[in-house]
Amino acid sequence: MKSTRTAANALDGAFLETRGKILEVAANLDRVAQSSEPSAVSSDRRMTQLAAALAILTDNQPEKAKRCQMAFSLPYDATWHDRFQRS
């Protein structure tokens, strides 16, 4: 269901908070890049997930929150329950 709120109202209400969060992400990525061994995490799954989420934020597709959540989620495994059942 679409909101009756205008796009301008939504932007007005969230701009400063969103701007702050983006700056926080940028600062965190700067700290990683400026660390003593930034290449040590270049293939880290978490960096890959962050890059995927950032790409989602800049595309023109809908459901950004859902797709970002999925970028941080493990694929569905129909057998997970069997692995954790008690004998």
Secondary structure, DSSP 8 states (H G I E B T S, - for coil): ---SS-HHHHHHHHHHHHHHHHHHHHHHHHHHHTSS-GGGGTT-HHHHHHHHHHHHHHSS-S-HHHHHHHHTS----TTHHHHH---
